[in-house]
């Protein structure tokens, strides 16, 4: 292991590190928004939207991100929509993540006992009031573990961005290896960089799960 | 006699072609406590659930306080503010404290001010010995405590009538008494009540009348004492014997 090689590569890796973080953050936020909307359309059986949501989830979950990215980056221009690599990457990540987040939210909502809805109705609460005060707060809390797993999953998926040449971490490492043939050094930095992002995040999310559970159910 | 608070005429309920309730007729007057008895599967729960629209019915008529109840969503939302209901599974909202469970419907549905509802909720809790539980979450309560909170939650809406669907059926034996006592007190305060129960001693103690349901029809509608001392039908007699009564 040649540490000077590593030291020389650090500026490039640092830039890639921040880019990976930035694209992940946008992709995750977008996925959460899409997922929340899709899951509510399904839970409250909104006519039309519910079917649309189902088709979206099936396509999104049953095609690889790699193929989704090829379609967005190389396919869409044929249909008259040309997006930069970065924008394509983020869209792809949101397209993939939205369905995973939707399923996570849905699993949270489904954990709510039917009896609660019934006793809420018996008190005169409308569906909307039930959603706001009963279903969503509990569903959110119950879905945090699944949402957290998706956050980690989506960050790792950004490594696939390399196929459309976005200079994120994996792309940068592969590029440097191609240029200088020092695979040990660059792969080492690559692993460390992902670990710096993912390990503290994973620990933080576990802490958050506990906090949310306590805040919501008092235990 | 004054006009009935609730009157049910020729009510019929079916799931697809499966008829569950046929030609149900009865009245409940203000302040009356009616026990709805019968074997499992006789349709007691289904019947009590049609009275506030949790189960739709196909034929017949329901009147509440003299007005025909139009079986549509908007009417049920209104009516549920006047008819409280408590279930076998306590179903408190686990994300809300005891106090918030109680205050939710009065503030959001009846649109009363929280400042007005809260002291009332506190005093209702105190009256059933749960004053110090106001800020706890449901999971920190025992089954019996939860069920008492569920009753308080329904009472906080100032209902004109209460429906109780086997509210002690899933409680540990030592928890049953506290919940029953609470219902006895309510009856003494002239709350109009329909009670589905398997607690025969309690039914005898608290009910003015017994409706006996047999295979989806009411086969006896008699004063409670008469029902227990001289069961009016062979089936009622068998039923009481099966309950060791």
Interface residues (C-beta under 8 A of the other chain):
Chain A: X113 X115 X116 X118 X119 X120 X121 X122 X123 X124 X125 X126 X129 X133 X134 X137 X138 X141 X216 X217 X218 X219
Chain B: X52 X54 X77 X78 X80 X81 X84 X85 X86 X87 X89 X91 X92 X93 X94 X95 X96 X97 X104 X105 X108 X109 X110 X136 X137 X139 X140 X150 X153 X154 X157
